[in-house]
Amino acid sequence: MNNEKFLISEGKNLDLKKHDTGFTGNYSGKDEAKLDLTANIKRLSELQEMLYAQNEHALLIIFQAMDAAGKDGAIEHVMTGLNPQGVQVFSFKQPSAEELDHDFLWRCAKNAPERGRIGIFNRSYYEEVLVVRVHPEILNNQSLPANVKNDKNIWKKRFTHIRNYENYLAENGIHVLKFFLNVSKEEQKKRFMARIETPEKNWKFSSGDAKERAFWDDYMKAYEEAIEATSTGNAPWYVVPADKKWFTRVTISKIIVEKLESLNLQFPQVSEEHRENLLEAKKMLESE
């Protein structure tokens, strides 16, 4: 399957209504997709080992979505089997007082992945051009100068800040992939109901989640504009169908594998002196 279908090219207009949330490609069912997911995870593990050993590149993966779209499950299933030493996962919820006293990129920027590692942001600085835009009272309550709060171009400026930051990361060997898990309003309702009706899932749900559904159209517009403005060659956005979790996971895994393969990762080549030292160590061990 060609994953270019889900890529939002730089400068391309985005209409989420035209993106099928239930799309499953050529798969006949989830059992077939699971085979591909297993193969992709195996390949991802191999690539991660080279990424870690080479210690030149890093990969930042950003997940954004409406509630119950499957971000946590995608992270769990796609990243299973990887070496924990080389993976960093950060979930960004409501900002703390300390975080609000810094610029809007700060709390994420300080958690960017080191070279050789894969960093995962479950939500990110994009919340500052999504939920904050949908709920302007959040911006008004922040300790920002009045001219910033009242700037009619604040969102365009923030898009520029984000593009510049992500280009900066790319120029320093930190590659960025961004996934919007595109779940339908109907499927979200089903998943919310399951969380309410299943005791083991009650902890995942709050009444505020249901109330946010009233702002669905506002969120879709905010996502469309944010993705349009910030999908670039260095930091592309992929709009991945999310009504079928199994399809979401296999698609994400394939895109990540293809990105890592494009980096031409290799294990470090040892010097002749190092090789001679290895042979000497081997002789010492064999003589014990």
N, C-alpha and C positions, 0 to 999 in steps of 0.2 A: 504494500500500500504506500502511495506517495504522500508523505506527511506535509508536503508543500501546500496541500489543500487547507491546512489549519494555520499556515503562516500568514501573518498580516504584514505585507510588504511595506517598506518605508514609503510614506506618502499616500498610502491606499486608504480610501474611505471605508469605514466599517459600519455595517448595519447588522446588529446582532439578530434581528428578526429573520435574516436570510441564512443564518447558521443553524442547521438542524441539530438540536440538542440530543436527539435520539439516534444519530447516525452511527452505524457500526461497520461501515465499509463492506468488504467481501467476506467477513466472518459469518459463518452459519450459526455460531453460538459461542458461549463463553469458554467451553472446553477447548475449542480450537485456539482461542486467544490465549488461554493459559499456557499452552505449549510454547507459543511465541514469547510470552512474558518470561517464562522460565529460561529460554535461550537468551533473551535480552539481559536478564539479571546476571547470568553466567558471564556474558561478554562484558557487562558493566563492571563486574568484579575484576576481570582481567585488566581492563583499562584503568580502573582506579589504582591498581597496584603499580602500574607504570606511571600514572600521574603523580603518585606519592613518591616513587623512587626518583623520577626525573627532577621534581621539585622546581619546575620553572613556571608552570601554569597553575591556575585555580579555576574552579567553575562555581558560579553563583546561580542557584536555581530559585526563582521567585514564584510562589503560588498565590494567586488572588482568586477570589470567588465569593459568591453569595453563601450564606450559611447553609450547611448540609450538602454542599456540592461534592464533598469527598476529598478535601485537601489532606486531612490526616490519614485517611486510608491509602491515598495515592503515595504519600511519603513512606508509610509503613510497608506497603507491598512492593514498591519499586526499589526501595533502598535496602530491602532485606538481603542478607548475605554479604553486604559490604563490610570492610574493616572499619570498626567504630573509630579507630585512631585517625582515619582520614575523612571523616564526615562530621560536620557541625550543623545542628538543627536549632533554629531559633524561632519561637512563636511570639509574634508581636501583638499584644492586646492593648487595652487602654493605656495611654502613656502615663508614666509616673510623674511626680512633681519635678524630679531631677531632669527627666527627659524633656518636659515642657519648658524647662529653663534653657534648653539648647535649641539650635536650629532643627528644622523638621527632618533633616537627613541624618542627624547625629547618632541616634540610638541604633540605627541600622548600620551606618558606616563603621562604627566601632566594632561591629561583629562580622565584617566582611571576611571571607575565608583567606587563610594563609596559603602561600604557594604549596602545591602538592595536595590540596584538600578540596573537597566538595562542600560548599556551604548551601544550606537550604533555609530560605525565609518563608515561614508560614504566615502570610500577610507581610507587609513591609511599609516603606515610606510612601507607597502608593495610597495607603489609607488617608494620607493628608490631601489627596486630590480626589478622593472618593467619598468616604463617610463624612469628612469635614465639609465637603462641598454640598452634599445632600442635606447636612444639618449645619447650617451657617452659625447657629448658636454656639457650636463648639469652637469655631474660629473666634467669635466675638468674646468668648470667655478666656481665651489665651492671652498671655502677657506679651502681646505684640504691640508695636507702635501703631497709633491710629491710622497713619498714612498707609501702612501695610494692610491692615484689616479692610480699609475702605478702597483699596486699589481695585479698579474694575478689571485690571489685567492680571490679577494675582494668580489665576489658574494657568494662564499662558506662561507667566514667568516661572511658575513652579515646574511646568512641563520642561521648560528650557533648563532649569537647574538639574532636573532629573536626567535629561539627555546628556548634559555636560558631565555629570557625575558618572554615568554609565560608560561614556566614552573614555573618561579618565581611567576607570577600572580596566577597560579593554586594553588601553595603551600601556597598562602595567601588568598585563598577562592574566588578568582576572576576567574570564569570559562570562557572559550573562545570558541566561535563558529565562524567559518569563512565560508562565502558563496561566491563562484564564480558563478555569473549569466552568464551562457554560452549561449550567443546569436550568431546566425549565421551572417556571413557577409552580406548575402542577406536580412535578416530581419533588420539588422541595416540600410541598405540602404533605405528600405521602411520607417522606422521611421524617418530617416533624411529627406526624401522627404516630409513626413507629417509635419515636423517642418517648412520646408521652405514654404509649400503651405498653412499652417494654420496660419493666422496673430497672433492669440493668443499664438502660440507656437514659433514664430520667435525668441523670446528672448533666447530660449533654444539652439539655433544653432549658430555656428560661422564657418567661412570657414576653420579654423584650424581643426575642427572635421572631415571634408571630407578629408583633406590632410593626417590625421593620418591613414586613411584606407590603404595607400600605405605601411604601416609598419605592416599590419595585421599578416603576418606569423611570423615576429619577436616578436610581442606581444604574440602570441600563444606559441611560444617556451619559452619565458620568464615566462609566466604563468605556463606552464608545469613544468619547473624546480623549480620554487618557491614553487608551491603546493606540488610537490614530496618531496622537502627538508624540508618542515615545517609542514606537516600534521602529527600530533602526537596524542596520546591518550588524552593528556591534552588539546590540541588545534586542533581539527580536521577540515579539509577542506571538504566542500560539493560542488560538481559541479552540479548545479541545471539547468535543461533546461530552457531557457528564451525566446524562440520564442513565447510561449503562456503565457502572463503575468498572467492570472488567475491560471495557473498551478504552475508557479513560486511562487506565493503568498501562495497558500494553502500548498505547500510543505515546504516552509520556516516556516510557522506557526506551522506545525506539528512537525518539528524537534526541534523548540524552546520549545514547550510544553513538548515534551519527555525529553529534557534536564532538564528543571525545575522540572519535576516530579521525575527525578532520584535523586534529591537533598534531598528528604524526608523533604520538607519544612513543618513547623508547626507553628501555632500561639504560642507565648510564654505562658508558664504555670505560672499562678499567684500563689504566696505563700498563705498559709492559713491566714496569717495576712492581706494580701492585700484583700483577699476574705471577711474577716470580716469587713474591712474598707468599702468595696463596699456595704455590707448589711446595715451598719450604715448610709452611705450616702443615700441609698434608703429610709430608715425610715425617714430621715430628709426631703427628698423631698416629701414623701407621707403625712407628717404632715403639710405641708405648706397650 
